[in-house]
Amino acid sequence: MTTLTTDRLTLRPHHLSDWPAFRDFYASDRAGFVGGPVGVRQAWWYFAGDRGHWDLHGYGWFMIEDATGVIGTCGPHFPAHHAEPEIGWFLFAGAEGRGYATEAARAALDWAWTVIDAPRIVSYIDAGNTASKRVAARLGAAWDGTMAAHDPACEVWVHERPAA
């Protein structure tokens, strides 16, 4: 598993000590755009699935840390029900408004191009999630005008492979 660093952040694999913050996020209304809120059982499946994705694909979601501790998660993944590899992100309460999502997703996306052999990586973003749309746009992505086959509430935002 890989660890990435930026000027302010560390992106690293999930640790069991991250579970309470992850669980609390998924129990909250903040998880509304990513399948929540959900109970402990479903949150655990998400947590374990994120960690296990690394073993299956060789890449996956990172936990995001700043100087205060764990503040969210982001990274590339390609679950069986998705049409294409995706880069996603979310921050825990109190971490928003500082550019952390963009900074973390940029590092994860730049790294993803080195391990994912695809012409594009997408972000499936709920049509009502304006904050994530702004992050995607800052990363250079654009909505392709379609909705995700696995979730018709989500727009397909496309990150094209950078020119060599």
ABEGO torsion letter per residue (X at the ends): XBBBBBAABBBBBBBAAAAAAAAAAAABAAAAAAGOBBBAAAAAAAAAAAAAAAAAAGBEBBBBBBAAEBAEBBEBBBBAABABBBBBBBBBBGABGAGAAAAAAAAAAAAAAAABBBABBBBBBBAABAAAAAAAAAAGBBBAGBBBAABAABBBBBBBBBBX
